[in-house]
Amino acid sequence: MAKKVLVVDDEKLIVKGIRYSLEQDGMTVEVAYDGRQALELAQNNAYDVILLDVMLPELNGFEVCQMIRDFSDVPIIMLTAKGDDMDKILGLEYGADDYITKPFNILEVKARIKAIMRRTRVKEPEVVNPRMITSGDMRIDLDSRRVFISDKEVNLTAKEFDLLELLITNPNKVYNRENLLNLVWGYDYPGDVRTVDVHVRRLREKVEANPSEPRYIHTKWGVGYFFQN
């Protein structure tokens, strides 16, 4: 997937040159010519890196950088025409990741962009699906309502899945049959608690290696059922 870069500078010739060079490397480039436009684009789009000039109309680069940091950790490289260290220090204190002093060589700009993309790629955390539950060899995707045992999908009815979801999301909590009937089937369901027993039996036959000695769905004699991790 092409990397997406936002270039912010009020000098249109500089923007044109940077844009052309980055697009030659296969990057997608969007541009802004003032601080307010840059902030609006950053709020409404996802970028891999932002090149942000310090001296901008409307809002200066330091203000834009600080405001972006309120809602995003996108890498920001400041562009400054001044050679003194104060601008560089201010840029970093406002949340910039790097800086380049004008006049610059476009090869240096591209090198800095690629380097910062490599660093941020390494830092990316592993995405964990909070709606995926794993217990032993059972894996249940709550969003897609699919259940896998040893990576083999098990087909459950809607009520079987509802029953399993309630138990697995409340491990070790014992539910009596009447509670399960009300929570899974609804308080106005005309059936009786034997419906629960039938569904527990069928569910065990599908997810347990040995239904008579269950690994997951246990019976608390005289009380009800519970899921054990």
PyMOL commands that set and color helices and strands:
alter all, ss='L'
color gray80, all
select helices_A, chain A and resi 12-24+35-44+61-68+85-93+106-123+158-168+177-185+194-207
alter helices_A, ss='H'
color red, helices_A
select strands_A, chain A and resi 4-8+28-32+49-53+76-80+98-101+132-135+138-141+146-149+152-154+175-176+217-220+224-227
alter strands_A, ss='S'
color yellow, strands_A
deselect
rebuild
show_as cartoon
